[in-house]
Amino acid sequence: MSSKVFNVQGAYAGMSVADLDIALVWYEKLIGRPVDDKPIPGMVQWRNIGGAGLQLWQDETNAGHSIMTIVTPDLDTEIARLAAFDIAAVNAASGPFGKVAQVFDPDGNRLALAEPPPGFGG
């Protein structure tokens, strides 16, 4: 058995959507730029989003059941930017943990938006 740590080059969050074309428009607004790749039928992806990536998968059976968290240094600015695209943030809260809110894509997938507390290094 090897004692080496898993050698990870990157990680992608995956979201299941019913209609890839509709989701693509919404997620391009969320991310703020066009999709990077359409490597295979039924999947698109953005690379290098804060050191991670995002994949949308055409999957009607599982659409609306995905959850992802996006960490941002300025939640209020992102909420205002998304509001300009009619993407409403809900369930906003703040406390010693920082600030959080949620947005939902057209399928009902939940995206938590989080701003860490001052001095957070993780």
N, C-alpha and C positions, 0 to 999 in steps of 0.2 A: 504494500500500500504506500503510495506516495504522500509525503508530508508537505508538498508544495501547495501554495495558495492558488486557487483558480485564477488563471491569467486572463483577466477581462480587458478587452480593448475598448468596449463600449456597451451601452445598453439602450434598448428601445422600449418605450411604452407602446402597447398595442390596444387599439380601440376598435371594437366591432360596430359596424354601421350597416344599415339596411340598404342605403342608396349611396354609393361611393361618390357620384357626381354632386349630389346635394351636400354631403358631408365635406367634400373637398372645398367648396365655396366657403362654408362656415369656418373650417379649420384654417384656411388661408387668412381669414380676418383675425382669428385668434392668435395665430403665430406671427402674423404681420408680414408674410412673404409667401411667394408661390412654393408649391411642393418641389422638393429636390429631385425625387426619382419616382418612376413608375416601373419598378423592376420586373414585376410579374402581373398577369391579369388578376384583378381583384384586390390589389394592394398598392398603396402609395406611401411614400415616406419623406420625412424631413430629417436631415442630419444636423448635427452640431447645434442643438438648442441647449445652451447652457451645459454642454458636455454630455448631453444625452440625445436621443432621437425619438421620433414619434412615427408610428405606423398606423394607418387606417386599413382595416380589412373589411371587405364586403362579406358580411356574414349575417343574413337576416335572422337566423335562429338566435344568435347571441347579441344582436344589436340592442343597445339600451341597458346592458348589464355591465359595462366597463366603468372602471374608476381610475382616475389618474390625479396626481398632485403635481402642481407646478409651483416652484418656489421663485419668488420675485423680490428684489430689494425694496420695491415701492408699490405696495398693493393699491393704494389710492390712485396713483397714476394709471395703472393697468385697468382698474375698474372704470375710470373715466374714458380711457381709450376704447375699451370694449363697448361702452354705452353708446359711443358714436356710431357703432355698427349694429345697434339694437340688440346687443348681447348683454343681458341684465345679470348682475351679480346679486345673489341672495344669501341669506343666512350669515351675514357678516357678523364677526365677533372679534374682540381683542382682549388681551390679558397678558399675563407673564409669558405666555407661549408665543406672543407676537400677534399678528392679525391674520384672519382667515375669511374667505368667502367662497361661494360656489357658483359655477355656471353650468348649464346643461346644454349639450349639443342637440341637434334636431331629433335624434333618436332617444334622448333622455339619458345618455351617458353623463356621469357626474365628473366634473373637473374641479377639484379643490384648488383654490389659489391661496398661497400662503406667503406671508412676509415674516421672517424670523425676528425674534426680539433683538434689540441692540446688543452687540457683543457676541452674538451667536456665531460659533465657528464651525459648525457641522455641515 
